[in-house]
Amino acid sequence: MNSMKLNAFTLGLKSLRHRPLSTALNLLLMAVGVAMMTFILSVSSQFAASATRDAEGIDLVVGAKGSPLQLILSSIYQVDSPTGNIPLSSEALLKQNRMVKTVLPLALGDSYQGFRIVGTSLDYVAHYKGEIAEGQMFREPMQAVVGSQVARRSGVVVGQDFFGSHGLSGGGEVHDSAPYKVVGILKPTGTVLDRLIVTPVESVWVVHEKTNGLDASDPEEKEAMEESRELTALLVQYSSPLAAVTMPRFINSQSELQAAQPALEAAKLFRLMGVGIEVLRGIAMMVLLSAALSMFVALYNALEERKTDLAILRTLGASPLKLLMLLLTEGCLLALGGALLGWFAGHIAVEVLGQILAADQNLVLSGSIFIAEEAWLLLLAIAIGLIAALLPAIRAYRTDIAATLAH
């Protein structure tokens, strides 16, 4: 039995090599379909996992009125511009509410080499389980700790001074009158924290006050500065399930504030993405069906060309079962070879996209992450190969030796 399998494998491989153009075309079609499916599965899975990690433990985002989705994207995922600023007094308003467990302040506006500088508290770092790899946590204004991705791509080290640039995408006016000092580098967390520079909220105020030429030593100017201080957003965690009903309504009733619920907005975003993903999956399935049809035609034509050879094999002692195994093996080899090529190509495409996103300091994707669903792609490819080879294989099984050799 093992000898029969080995001969079927060897003969099937030689048969495919004897038809290089047809074999290459079938491999390419299968590879393209599997690569598309692998890419879609990997990107959608990583995106969903990353979005879940970043939003975990955040029940509500409070910010300036505008688009709720924009508020979520800018405040949790750090991939969009904020809707505006809100008064500093909003933080105290929420902290004194009994239905609120924690409030994390955010002050945005500047960046360094495209990485966002986020004014916040140490609680924000703790929320994402940030731990120091080198140095220490910030303790006073103008000190900063950097995420692992920031340190790796920008090359900053502990003790280094740097200047922020106005704007969140880099290339803005450099605030060279107010240097930050790197006091710590964070361990990788797999969250948005990896691509942020974190500093006390007061740092952001100091930078913009100095840039605008304000003098904190002047009592009148100091009072004016304190009255006009703002935040970009507040990340809220509830202390009671009842807050999910009452808090958004309470926040939205405030003239300057807007409440956005991460779970609700993320669901809308995934629905929008889901349409595109389903379209891509449909295209990938069409390519796989095209591969199956092409494989069937190639194997059927090859059978017609090799009728005499197969009949001779029968006269030399090959059983009908061996001929059946030969054609099925060819189909499996084509399908499995194309699937493996597509699997590698799909992960390479994910890695390339990840590098592009990393260059823009956006979401992190990796081609080295594999998910369980990908194993089903290999099984699907083998099934397609077997189905495409089944009819030619049955015909080979029923080969009439006498009739074939008589022609």
PyMOL commands that set and color helices and strands:
alter all, ss='L'
color gray80, all
select helices_A, chain A and resi 2-18+20-55+68-75+89-95+122-127+148-154+192-195+201-211+219-228+243-252+262-305+307-315+320-359+373-397+401-406
alter helices_A, ss='H'
color red, helices_A
select strands_A, chain A and resi 60-63+86-87+100-112+115-120+132-135+143-146+161-162+165-166+180-186+196-200+230-231+233-238+258-260
alter strands_A, ss='S'
color yellow, strands_A
deselect
rebuild
show_as cartoon
